[in-house]
């Protein structure tokens, strides 16, 4: 099955995707997935929520606002799409993601 790991943190890690990929904890996470037979299908580090634009449509009107759509301490900082046997393995992979220790990793199945 395919799962998206939605990675949230408090936005205080000012590192880009390539810098995060070189961190020892991230390298260890990638090595763990290789050993466990989990395939990383893709992923990306997102820019901070303050750089986002939220779009809504109401009664035929397009409403645009700066920033994320909710006020929260945690922001979506990135995502990873994995393929593994089942939800239990996806949860195990998420629990080992370096940002799970100070943020959150939501595991969401991909609708196929």
DAURCOR-V818186 format. One record per residue. N is the residue number from 1. RES is the residue in one letter. PHI is phi as a letter, one per 30 degrees, with the letter a starting at -180 (NA if undefined). OMEGA is omega in degrees with one decimal (999 if undefined). Layout:
N_RES_PHI_OMEGA / N_RES_PHI_OMEGA
This chain:
1_X_NA_176.4 / 2_X_c_178.3 / 3_X_b_170.4 / 4_X_c_173.8 / 5_X_c_179.6 / 6_X_c_-171.1 / 7_X_c_-179.4 / 8_X_c_175.4 / 9_X_a_-177.1 / 10_X_d_176.5 / 11_X_i_-177.8 / 12_X_c_177.2 / 13_X_d_-173.0 / 14_X_d_-175.6 / 15_X_c_174.8 / 16_X_d_-176.6 / 17_X_e_-177.2 / 18_X_d_178.9 / 19_X_d_179.1 / 20_X_d_180.0 / 21_X_e_-179.1 / 22_X_c_179.8 / 23_X_d_-178.7 / 24_X_e_-179.9 / 25_X_d_179.1 / 26_X_d_176.9 / 27_X_d_178.4 / 28_X_d_178.7 / 29_X_d_178.4 / 30_X_d_177.7 / 31_X_d_178.1 / 32_X_e_-179.0 / 33_X_d_177.3 / 34_X_e_-179.3 / 35_X_d_-177.0 / 36_X_d_179.4 / 37_X_i_178.7 / 38_X_c_-179.1 / 39_X_c_173.0 / 40_X_d_-176.3 / 41_X_d_-179.9 / 42_X_l_178.4 / 43_X_l_179.6 / 44_X_a_170.7 / 45_X_d_-179.3 / 46_X_c_174.0 / 47_X_d_-178.9 / 48_X_e_-179.0 / 49_X_e_178.4 / 50_X_d_178.1 / 51_X_d_-174.5 / 52_X_d_174.5 / 53_X_b_179.5 / 54_X_c_-178.5 / 55_X_c_175.2 / 56_X_b_168.8 / 57_X_b_179.2 / 58_X_b_178.2 / 59_X_h_178.0 / 60_X_i_179.4 / 61_X_c_174.7 / 62_X_c_-179.4 / 63_X_c_-178.3 / 64_X_c_175.8 / 65_X_b_177.5 / 66_X_d_173.7 / 67_X_i_-178.1 / 68_X_d_-174.2 / 69_X_d_178.2 / 70_X_b_173.7 / 71_X_d_-178.4 / 72_X_a_177.0 / 73_X_d_179.0 / 74_X_c_179.1 / 75_X_b_173.4 / 76_X_d_-176.7 / 77_X_c_-179.7 / 78_X_l_178.2 / 79_X_a_173.0 / 80_X_b_174.5 / 81_X_c_-178.6 / 82_X_b_172.2 / 83_X_b_-179.5 / 84_X_a_-172.2 / 85_X_d_-172.9 / 86_X_a_-178.5 / 87_X_d_179.4 / 88_X_e_178.7 / 89_X_d_178.5 / 90_X_d_177.7 / 91_X_d_177.8 / 92_X_d_178.4 / 93_X_d_179.7 / 94_X_d_-178.2 / 95_X_d_-179.8 / 96_X_c_178.0 / 97_X_d_-176.3 / 98_X_e_-177.9 / 99_X_d_177.3 / 100_X_d_-177.9 / 101_X_d_-179.3 / 102_X_b_178.3 / 103_X_b_178.5 / 104_X_a_174.9 / 105_X_b_177.2 / 106_X_d_177.5 / 107_X_c_-178.1 / 108_X_b_178.0 / 109_X_d_177.6 / 110_X_d_179.3 / 111_X_d_-178.8 / 112_X_c_999
